[in-house]
Amino acid sequence: MRKIGFIGCGHMAKALIKGLQKNSSYIISGHDRNEANLAWLEHESIAQQSLENICTESDIVVICVRPKDMYDLCVSMNGVIRDDIKIVSVAAGVTLENLKTALPGRRIYRAMPNIGAKDNLGITSIFSSEQDDEILEIFNFLGKAFRVDNEEKINLHTSLIGSGPAFYFEIINEFENRLDELLPNNVSKRDITLLFLTSLISAIKNGENLEDLIASIKSKGGTTEAGLNLLYNENFIKIFSDAIDAAKNRATELSMD
Ligand SMILES: NC(=O)c1ccc[n+]([C@@H]2O[C@H](COP(=O)([O-])OP(=O)(O)OC[C@H]3O[C@@H](n4cnc5c(N)ncnc54)[C@H](OP(=O)(O)O)[C@@H]3O)[C@@H](O)[C@H]2O)c1
């Protein structure tokens, strides 16, 4: 049994906890200062601990506070954390070097997960100078995890995979808005969305080339071509790519300073 303590139990920690609850070899506890998140821990029957207890009784602590709160938290942890505890930070933009400066002499891992971890469908990249695979295994239980050899790639991961779901949800949101115009009242738009997305996933699972898939829908002079031409003329592909860069650049800007 391994004890995993979460410091900061907001959106990201909840997703990680939900995924890890399916593995009985992990004993999970949480620490937070936000009443709503404390109530959630209670609802999930997860032990709440003081900062001191979580930093002494855990084998691994996962820090899930926002970047702006990292520095103060590290100062508070410094006086109390046991030497051999593995520390995982999921904070966007807070570098391994900054973490090592704030928590000197500790075994530190940067992990960049996404909310898919809730259903064990997360994708996580890990950057650390530590060589052991335990943290990799934990995040592999939450979906798929891999190490990156260059910290810059964590920022791309933050953008592509951390922020990425929100980009897709925006598109799905507009799809559902337009479904309102189409569907009779007795047909659930969420059911239609699920069918639609499942069919896309099936096509991708079959390993078909995306250009071939597009070509198979786009007949010359037809409706799909008209829609795609508008996307191309309005530079949609570039805008999407620019959004990925904007998120990546923001991750670079974020720091403990
Ligand atoms: N959300 C995502 O999809 C995602 C994806 C990848 C990485 N991340 C990273 O995950 C981290 C957390 O993001 P989030 O969206 O989960 O944030 P969040 O919902 O705001 O949760 C953070 C929680 O930590 C608490 N907290 C902050 N400082 C604390 C302290 N010193 N002691 C105790 N509790 C403290 C906050 O309390 P208050 O509300 O009182 O401040 C809040 O309840 C961020 O660094 C982010 O970069 C998030």
The ligand as an SDF file (V2000), in Angstrom:
LIG
                    3D

 48 52  0  0  0  0  0  0  0  0999 V2000
   -7.4770   22.0450  -14.3540 N   0  0  0  0  0  0  0  0  0  0  0  0
   -6.7880   21.3560  -15.2690 C   0  0  0  0  0  0  0  0  0  0  0  0
   -7.3370   20.7670  -16.2150 O   0  0  0  0  0  0  0  0  0  0  0  0
   -5.2720   21.2430  -15.1240 C   0  0  0  0  0  0  0  0  0  0  0  0
   -4.5390   20.4990  -16.0650 C   0  0  0  0  0  0  0  0  0  0  0  0
   -3.1550   20.3500  -15.8680 C   0  0  0  0  0  0  0  0  0  0  0  0
   -2.5380   20.9710  -14.7860 C   0  0  0  0  0  0  0  0  0  0  0  0
   -3.2920   21.7190  -13.9240 N   0  0  0  0  0  0  0  0  0  0  0  0
   -2.6210   22.3690  -12.7960 C   0  0  0  0  0  0  0  0  0  0  0  0
   -3.2580   21.9360  -11.6130 O   0  0  0  0  0  0  0  0  0  0  0  0
   -3.1380   22.9580  -10.6210 C   0  0  0  0  0  0  0  0  0  0  0  0
   -4.4740   23.1350   -9.9370 C   0  0  0  0  0  0  0  0  0  0  0  0
   -5.4230   23.5790  -10.8900 O   0  0  0  0  0  0  0  0  0  0  0  0
   -6.9680   23.4770  -10.5400 P   0  0  0  0  0  0  0  0  0  0  0  0
   -7.6920   23.8470  -11.7690 O   0  0  0  0  0  0  0  0  0  0  0  0
   -7.2590   22.1850   -9.8720 O   0  0  0  0  0  0  0  0  0  0  0  0
   -7.0860   24.6740   -9.4180 O   0  0  0  0  0  0  0  0  0  0  0  0
   -8.2110   24.9020   -8.3450 P   0  0  0  0  0  0  0  0  0  0  0  0
   -9.4950   24.2400   -8.7540 O   0  0  0  0  0  0  0  0  0  0  0  0
   -8.2370   26.3720   -8.0290 O   0  0  0  0  0  0  0  0  0  0  0  0
   -7.7050   24.1030   -7.0400 O   0  0  0  0  0  0  0  0  0  0  0  0
   -6.6250   24.5220   -6.2720 C   0  0  0  0  0  0  0  0  0  0  0  0
   -7.0140   24.3490   -4.8040 C   0  0  0  0  0  0  0  0  0  0  0  0
   -5.8330   24.5050   -4.0150 O   0  0  0  0  0  0  0  0  0  0  0  0
   -6.1830   25.2860   -2.8850 C   0  0  0  0  0  0  0  0  0  0  0  0
   -4.9820   25.8820   -2.3130 N   0  0  0  0  0  0  0  0  0  0  0  0
   -4.1540   26.8030   -2.8460 C   0  0  0  0  0  0  0  0  0  0  0  0
   -3.1280   27.0730   -2.0150 N   0  0  0  0  0  0  0  0  0  0  0  0
   -3.3150   26.2850   -0.9170 C   0  0  0  0  0  0  0  0  0  0  0  0
   -2.5980   26.1300    0.2930 C   0  0  0  0  0  0  0  0  0  0  0  0
   -1.4800   26.8080    0.5640 N   0  0  0  0  0  0  0  0  0  0  0  0
   -3.0810   25.2510    1.1930 N   0  0  0  0  0  0  0  0  0  0  0  0
   -4.2050   24.5520    0.9510 C   0  0  0  0  0  0  0  0  0  0  0  0
   -4.9340   24.6490   -0.1860 N   0  0  0  0  0  0  0  0  0  0  0  0
   -4.4980   25.5250   -1.1090 C   0  0  0  0  0  0  0  0  0  0  0  0
   -7.1340   26.2970   -3.4570 C   0  0  0  0  0  0  0  0  0  0  0  0
   -7.8400   26.9900   -2.4480 O   0  0  0  0  0  0  0  0  0  0  0  0
   -8.4530   28.4700   -2.7750 P   0  0  0  0  0  0  0  0  0  0  0  0
   -9.6170   28.2200   -3.6970 O   0  0  0  0  0  0  0  0  0  0  0  0
   -8.8520   28.9810   -1.4560 O   0  0  0  0  0  0  0  0  0  0  0  0
   -7.3720   29.2630   -3.4320 O   0  0  0  0  0  0  0  0  0  0  0  0
   -8.0220   25.3940   -4.3070 C   0  0  0  0  0  0  0  0  0  0  0  0
   -9.0020   24.7700   -3.5120 O   0  0  0  0  0  0  0  0  0  0  0  0
   -2.6450   24.2210  -11.3230 C   0  0  0  0  0  0  0  0  0  0  0  0
   -1.3070   24.4770  -10.9650 O   0  0  0  0  0  0  0  0  0  0  0  0
   -2.7480   23.8830  -12.7990 C   0  0  0  0  0  0  0  0  0  0  0  0
   -1.7040   24.4790  -13.5340 O   0  0  0  0  0  0  0  0  0  0  0  0
   -4.6380   21.8630  -14.0530 C   0  0  0  0  0  0  0  0  0  0  0  0
  1  2  1  0
  2  3  2  0
  2  4  1  0
  4  5  1  0
  4 48  2  0
  5  6  2  0
  6  7  1  0
  7  8  2  0
  8  9  1  0
  8 48  1  0
  9 10  1  0
  9 46  1  0
 10 11  1  0
 11 12  1  0
 11 44  1  0
 12 13  1  0
 13 14  1  0
 14 15  2  0
 14 16  1  0
 14 17  1  0
 17 18  1  0
 18 19  2  0
 18 20  1  0
 18 21  1  0
 21 22  1  0
 22 23  1  0
 23 24  1  0
 23 42  1  0
 24 25  1  0
 25 26  1  0
 25 36  1  0
 26 27  1  0
 26 35  1  0
 27 28  2  0
 28 29  1  0
 29 30  1  0
 29 35  2  0
 30 31  1  0
 30 32  2  0
 32 33  1  0
 33 34  2  0
 34 35  1  0
 36 37  1  0
 36 42  1  0
 37 38  1  0
 38 39  2  0
 38 40  1  0
 38 41  1  0
 42 43  1  0
 44 45  1  0
 44 46  1  0
 46 47  1  0
M  CHG  2   8   1  16  -1
M  END
$$$$
